[in-house]
């Protein structure tokens, strides 16, 4: 069974073609600058990478290009589009109705369009990608996999905010959580490594966007992101959790509209705002190593906030069996992993610092110190495979 996984952004479309019988990625690529001019990058194992300028006026043109490349005699891996059994689509938000992965018919599409206000950044392009794929491939099932789904089973006291309850009922203001597909994948892998499906696991998805999730018995019990991906630890350009009155104070003090204040906290804050250098953690680490005070401060604030959330989840779960690092920073930044785990031996969290510094980037690693009570893993995330797996299970 071959599954095409699509992740559509406002001006991009990522794709991977999976052979689910062998769990192999047959091809993957990226269509960029949709609506501007267009670039496609296409990769197949055992074949030369292909990159070209292509006119992409819209998402439909991009998906047509993808299907053309997948079936090309030289660059492709399948003889016909008919070999694709189903298409899996990544959605950041499923709202309160789409709590599990689902086949996307007219009713589901209408609901996704109705909640664009909850997800104005990622919702519209994902819907455009879905519509384009349904137009080009009308005879196969299209499945939506939602980042918010992993948190649909959380207890109400974990997702209801202490604001007037009527605002939740009227506007659906609650903690939704994000990066759920990634957390679900790495938490499952950690449980396999522990040989304990009932394990208490804290997963740290650290990248330009970062979130931390607590999982017990395969179900999320809490997560750091909230109503939007703005909540939680500081990120590349997002402030993370702050006193809510800071927002109204900034508006009054700086004479900003609500939209302008939102831009400050979403696009100009976080690591970029503190360091004044970059939103990329690699740039900040380099500057800190050269003695830049604000860069070093940004890293300390990030680590401080990660440690606080890990500690709170240990209290919430009454223990922890494993801590997992994943995503761009989590998988690759050895020093941040070391700094996060430092001075946490009281909780049973200790790492082998030498092995942590020498283990290969982007590969699974057990960096637990000898004798530590809690396992610490580095697990590369694989959201696309989870999307393909859900798509297979719903359509086979």
N, C-alpha and C positions, 0 to 999 in steps of 0.2 A: 504494500500500500504506500503510495507516494503522496506526501502532504506538502503543500506550499504554505509557508508562513510569511505573512506580510505585516510590516510595521510602518505605517504611513505617518509622516510628519508634515508640517505645513508646506515645506518645499523639498521634501525627500521621501523616498520609499525604499526601505531595507527589505531584503527577501532572503529566504533560505528554502531549498527543496530537500526534504527528508525522504529517505527510503526507510519506512518504519519496520520493515521486515528484518533489516540489518542494523537499524539505528545509525545509519550513515548520513552525513550531509553530502548530497550529490553536487550541489552548487549553491553559491551565495553571492550576494552583490548589493549594490547601492545605486539608486538613481538620485542624483542631486540637482539642485537649482531648478526644480519644477516651477514652471511659470516665469522663469527668467531666461535661461538659454538651455542648459541641460548637459549633464555629464553622467555616464554610466560606467560603473566598475563591476566586472563579472569574473568570478573565480570558480574553477572546478578542479578538484584534486587530480593531479597527473596531467593537467593541461596548462598552457601558458595563460597568465592573467590577461584579461581584455579590458581596455579602457578607451572610451571614445566620447566625442562631443555628439550629443543627440538632442534634437529639438523636443522639449517636453512642455507643451503649452498647458497640460493638466495631468492629473493622476492617471487618467485613462491611457494617455499616450505612454506614460511610464510603464504601466502594467503590460501594455501591448509589446513594448520593447523587451520586457522581462521574458514574456512567453516566447517571443521570437528568438531570444538568445538561448533559452532552455531547449528549444527544438532545433536549433541550428546544427547542421551536419558536422561542422568542425568545432564550434564552441559549446554546443549543447550536450545534454546528457539523456534526453528522452526523444523518442521518435515523433510523438504527437502530444498535444495538450490533453488528449483524452486519457493519458496515463496518470494525470493528476486526479486523485480521488476526492480531495476536499481542500479547502483553503482555511487556514487559521489566521485570525486577525487579532493583533494586540490592541486592547483598549485600556486606558489608564483608569477609567471610571465606569462603573456599572450602576451607580446610584443605589437606591434601596430595593429595587425590584430585580435587577439582574445580579443576583448574589452568587451565582455559579456560572461556569462557562456554558454557553448556550448556542444552539443553531440560530442564526439571525435571519428571521423572516421579516415580513412587513411590520408586524406589531413591535418586534424588538427594535427595528430600525427607527420607528416612530418614537419609541420611548427614549432611545439614545439621543435623538434630536431634541426631545423635550427637556433633557437635563444638561444641555450645552452650557447653561448658565453656571452649573456646578464645576464645569471643566472647560473653560473658554479657550485655554491654550492648546490642549491635546485633543479635545473632542472633535472639532470641525475637520481637521485633516484626517483623523482616523475614519470618520464617516465618509469623507470624500474618497479615501482609499477603498473602503468597503463598497461603495456604490460603483466605483470604476471596475472593481473586480467582478461584481455581480453582472455588470453589463457585458464584460468580455467573456466571463465564464458562467453563464446563467444556468447550466445544467448540473453543477455540483453544489454541495452544501458549503455554506460559509459559516464558520464558527467564531464567536467572539470569546476571547479570554481576557478577563478583567483583573487589573492589578488590585482592585478593591475586594475581590472575591474572598481572598484569604482571611479577611477580617469580618466576614459576614456572620460568623458564629461567636464573636466576642460577646461577653455579658454586657447588658445595657449600662451598668454602672461604669464600664470601661470606655464606652463610646458616647455617652450623653454628657454634654457640657453643662456646667452649673450656671446656665443662663435661664431666663424664663422658659418654662417647658413649652409654652405656646409657640415660641420661635422655632423649636425643633419640629413641632407638628406642622407649622405653616411653611417653613422654608427648608426643612430637612437639614438643619444645621447640626452636625454631629461629627465625631471622629470617624473618617472613612479608612484612612491608612492607604499607603501606596507601596510600590515595589513588591507587591504581594507575590507575584509569580516567581521572582528571584528568591524571596525569603522561603517560599514553599519548597523550592528546589533544593536549596542548600541545607535547610532544616531536615528535609527528608534524607539527604546524603549523610548528614551528621548522625541521624538516628540509626542509619544502616551501619556506620562505622562503630557506633556504640553498641550495636546489637540490642537496642532497647527502643522499641517504638513508643514507649510511654515517657521518654526522656524529656527533661526540662532543658531547653536550648535557647540561647540568646544569639541571634544572627545580626551581624553588623554589615549592612550594605552601604559601603562608603565610597562615594565618587563625587562628581560635580553636584549631584543630588544625593543626599545620604539619609538613611532611615535605619532604625534599630527595632527589632521585633522579638517578643518573648513568645515561645511556643511550648505547649505542654501536650503530650500525647497526640502530636501531629496537628494541633489546632492552635491558632494564634490567640493569645490572651491579652496582649497589649502591643502597641506600636507607637513610635515617636511621631510620625507624621499624623496630621489630623484632618480637619475639614478640607484642607488643601495640602499640597506637598511643601508648604512654607514652614510648617511646624517642626519642632525637634531640634536636632543639632545644627550648628552653623554649616552652611554649604558654600559652594563656589561663589554665588552671588546672592543667596537667600540668607536672611538673618537667623532663621530658626526661631525657637521659642523666646519671646521677650514679654515684658510687662505690657499688656494690651493698651495701657494708657499712653505708652510711648508713641503709639500711632497718632492719637488725637493731639498729643503735645507737639509732635513734629509738624502736623498739619497747621496748627495755630502759630507756632514759632516761626515756621518757614513760609507761611502763607500758601500752602499746597492744597490742591484738590484731593479728593479721595483717590483718584486714579494716579495722581503724581506721587502721593505717599506710598501707594502700592508699588509703584515702579521703584522707588528708593529701596524698599524692603525686599523686593524680589530680584531686582537687577543690579543694585549698586551696593548691597550690604554683604554679609558673610565674609568669606576669606578676602574677597576683593576689597570690600569696604574697610576692613581692619588693616590689611597690609598696604593698600594703595598701590599694589604692584600688579596683581593678576588674580584671576579666579581659578587658575590651574595650580593645584597643590605642588606640582613639580617645580614650577617657577618660584613658589613661595619657599619651598625647602631649600632651593639653591641660594635664594637671597638670605635666608636665615643663617645658612652655613657661612655666608660672607659677613655676618655680623649685623644684618639689618634688624633693628629692634622691632619694628611693627610686623615684619614677616614672622619673626620668632613668636611674637605675641599672638598672632593669628593661629599659629599651630598649637600654642599652649591652650588657647580658648577652645579650640576644636577638641583636643584630647580631654580637657577638663569636662566638657559637656558629654562626651561619649562615656567617660568613666561614671558620671553621675547617673546616666540612664541605665547602664549595666547594673550598678549597685541597686537602683530602685527595682529593677526587674528580679534580681535575686531575692529581695525582700518580698516582692509580690508573689513569686512562685514558691517561696519557702525553700530556696535552694537552686542550684544549677548543675547540670551534668556536662554541658559543653558551651563554649563560646566560639562563634564562627566569624571569620573575616572574609568578605567577598566584595566584588565590583572593583573598579579601577584603582582606588586607593587601598582598599582592604586587601586586594590580591597582590599589589605591587609595592606598596610603601612599607618597607620593613621597619623603619624607625617609628612610624606612627603606631604600628602594631605593638612594638616594644614599649613605647611610652604609655599606651592605653593599659597594658597589662602590668606595668610596674606598680609596686606597692599595693597589690591586690591579693597577696598571699593569705590574708585573713579570710577571704572568700574562697580560698582553694585554687585561685587562678595564678599560675606561674608558668612561664614559658622558658624554653631552652633558647637563650638569647643568641648563642653562637649559631645554632641551626637556623633560627629565624632569619639571621643575617645572610646565611649562605644558601638557603633553599631556593629552588628555581622559581622565577617569577611566573605567574599565570598557571601554576600547577598545584595539584593537591599536596598539602603538607600537614603533618601532625607536628606542631611546634611545642607540644606540651613538655614541660620540664619533668625530669625523672622524679617520681614520687608525688606529683601534683594530684590533688583530688579532683580537679576539673580539667577536662580535655579542652585544648585550644587548637582549632583547625583553621587552615586556609583552604577554602573550597571555591574554585572558579565557578561563577554562576552560569546558568544555561537556560535563560528564559525562553528562547526559541524552541528548545526541545520540549519544554513543558507545554508550550502552546500546541506543538505538533502532537504531543501525547494526548492532550485533552481533545483535540480535533479528531484524532483517531478513535478515541473511546466513544465519542458522541455520534460518529458517523459510520463506523465499520459494519 
